[in-house]
Amino acid sequence: MPADQPEWIIHALQALGLRVRDARIYANLTQEELAERAAIDRSTIQRIERGQSDAKFSHLLRIASVLGLTVQDLIP
Protein backbone atom coordinates (compact mmCIF):
# COMPACT_ATOMS: atom_id res chain seq x y z
CA MET A 1 0.00 0.00 0.00
CA PRO A 2 1.42 3.40 -0.90
CA ALA A 3 2.79 5.35 2.04
CA ASP A 4 1.13 8.52 0.79
CA GLN A 5 -2.37 7.34 1.71
CA PRO A 6 -4.37 9.80 3.81
CA GLU A 7 -4.73 8.79 7.44
CA TRP A 8 -8.49 8.27 7.16
CA ILE A 9 -7.98 5.71 4.37
CA ILE A 10 -5.40 3.85 6.44
CA HIS A 11 -7.85 3.71 9.37
CA ALA A 12 -10.68 2.55 7.10
CA LEU A 13 -8.53 -0.27 5.66
CA GLN A 14 -7.57 -1.33 9.18
CA ALA A 15 -11.24 -1.33 10.25
CA LEU A 16 -12.16 -3.37 7.17
CA GLY A 17 -9.43 -5.85 8.02
CA LEU A 18 -10.69 -6.23 11.58
CA ARG A 19 -14.22 -6.87 10.32
CA VAL A 20 -13.00 -9.53 7.90
CA ARG A 21 -10.89 -11.17 10.61
CA ASP A 22 -13.68 -11.10 13.20
CA ALA A 23 -16.21 -12.52 10.71
CA ARG A 24 -13.75 -15.24 9.68
CA ILE A 25 -13.12 -16.22 13.30
CA TYR A 26 -16.87 -16.15 14.04
CA ALA A 27 -17.34 -18.51 11.06
CA ASN A 28 -14.67 -20.75 12.62
CA LEU A 29 -12.45 -20.58 9.54
CA THR A 30 -8.70 -20.26 9.27
CA GLN A 31 -7.18 -17.82 6.81
CA GLU A 32 -6.24 -20.80 4.67
CA GLU A 33 -9.82 -22.13 4.65
CA LEU A 34 -11.28 -18.72 3.80
CA ALA A 35 -8.71 -18.26 1.05
CA GLU A 36 -9.45 -21.67 -0.43
CA ARG A 37 -13.23 -21.21 -0.37
CA ALA A 38 -12.99 -17.68 -1.79
CA ALA A 39 -10.38 -18.67 -4.41
CA ILE A 40 -7.98 -16.00 -3.14
CA ASP A 41 -4.34 -16.40 -2.07
CA ARG A 42 -3.89 -16.73 1.68
CA SER A 43 -1.33 -13.92 1.57
CA THR A 44 -4.03 -11.63 0.16
CA ILE A 45 -6.38 -12.54 3.01
CA GLN A 46 -3.51 -11.86 5.41
CA ARG A 47 -2.82 -8.40 3.94
CA ILE A 48 -6.52 -7.48 3.95
CA GLU A 49 -6.90 -8.50 7.59
CA ARG A 50 -3.84 -6.45 8.55
CA GLY A 51 -5.18 -3.41 6.70
CA GLN A 52 -2.14 -3.48 4.42
CA SER A 53 -3.98 -3.87 1.14
CA ASP A 54 -6.44 -1.94 -0.97
CA ALA A 55 -8.71 -4.95 -1.37
CA LYS A 56 -10.17 -5.53 -4.80
CA PHE A 57 -13.93 -5.31 -4.87
CA SER A 58 -14.06 -8.81 -6.37
CA HIS A 59 -12.10 -10.11 -3.37
CA LEU A 60 -14.52 -8.45 -0.98
CA LEU A 61 -17.45 -9.99 -2.86
CA ARG A 62 -15.90 -13.45 -2.61
CA ILE A 63 -14.99 -13.07 1.07
CA ALA A 64 -18.45 -11.78 1.97
CA SER A 65 -20.11 -14.62 0.08
CA VAL A 66 -18.08 -17.27 1.89
CA LEU A 67 -18.81 -15.64 5.25
CA GLY A 68 -22.54 -15.29 4.50
CA LEU A 69 -22.35 -11.50 4.58
CA THR A 70 -22.72 -8.59 2.20
CA VAL A 71 -19.88 -6.30 1.23
CA GLN A 72 -21.70 -3.55 3.13
CA ASP A 73 -21.32 -5.64 6.31
CA LEU A 74 -17.54 -5.54 5.88
CA ILE A 75 -17.09 -1.88 5.00
CA PRO A 76 -16.75 0.46 7.97
C-alpha positions as MATLAB code, in Angstrom:
seq = 'MPADQPEWIIHALQALGLRVRDARIYANLTQEELAERAAIDRSTIQRIERGQSDAKFSHLLRIASVLGLTVQDLIP';
ca = [
       0.000    0.000    0.000;
       1.423    3.395   -0.902;
       2.792    5.347    2.038;
       1.131    8.525    0.793;
      -2.369    7.337    1.705;
      -4.366    9.796    3.815;
      -4.728    8.790    7.442;
      -8.486    8.269    7.155;
      -7.979    5.708    4.374;
      -5.399    3.846    6.444;
      -7.852    3.705    9.366;
     -10.679    2.546    7.098;
      -8.533   -0.267    5.659;
      -7.567   -1.335    9.176;
     -11.237   -1.331   10.252;
     -12.158   -3.366    7.172;
      -9.426   -5.850    8.016;
     -10.687   -6.232   11.578;
     -14.221   -6.868   10.322;
     -12.997   -9.530    7.903;
     -10.885  -11.171   10.612;
     -13.681  -11.100   13.197;
     -16.208  -12.523   10.714;
     -13.755  -15.243    9.677;
     -13.122  -16.215   13.296;
     -16.865  -16.151   14.042;
     -17.343  -18.515   11.063;
     -14.670  -20.746   12.618;
     -12.453  -20.581    9.538;
      -8.700  -20.262    9.270;
      -7.177  -17.819    6.815;
      -6.244  -20.801    4.673;
      -9.824  -22.130    4.646;
     -11.277  -18.725    3.797;
      -8.711  -18.257    1.050;
      -9.450  -21.669   -0.432;
     -13.232  -21.207   -0.369;
     -12.987  -17.679   -1.786;
     -10.377  -18.674   -4.408;
      -7.976  -15.997   -3.141;
      -4.344  -16.398   -2.073;
      -3.892  -16.727    1.681;
      -1.331  -13.925    1.572;
      -4.026  -11.635    0.157;
      -6.376  -12.538    3.014;
      -3.512  -11.857    5.413;
      -2.824   -8.402    3.943;
      -6.522   -7.484    3.950;
      -6.899   -8.502    7.591;
      -3.838   -6.453    8.546;
      -5.178   -3.406    6.697;
      -2.145   -3.484    4.423;
      -3.976   -3.870    1.139;
      -6.435   -1.938   -0.973;
      -8.706   -4.947   -1.366;
     -10.166   -5.526   -4.797;
     -13.927   -5.315   -4.868;
     -14.062   -8.808   -6.370;
     -12.095  -10.110   -3.375;
     -14.523   -8.453   -0.976;
     -17.454   -9.993   -2.861;
     -15.898  -13.452   -2.605;
     -14.988  -13.067    1.074;
     -18.448  -11.776    1.970;
     -20.108  -14.621    0.078;
     -18.076  -17.274    1.894;
     -18.810  -15.643    5.251;
     -22.542  -15.294    4.504;
     -22.346  -11.503    4.582;
     -22.720   -8.591    2.203;
     -19.882   -6.297    1.228;
     -21.701   -3.554    3.130;
     -21.318   -5.640    6.310;
     -17.540   -5.538    5.878;
     -17.092   -1.876    4.999;
     -16.748    0.457    7.972;
];
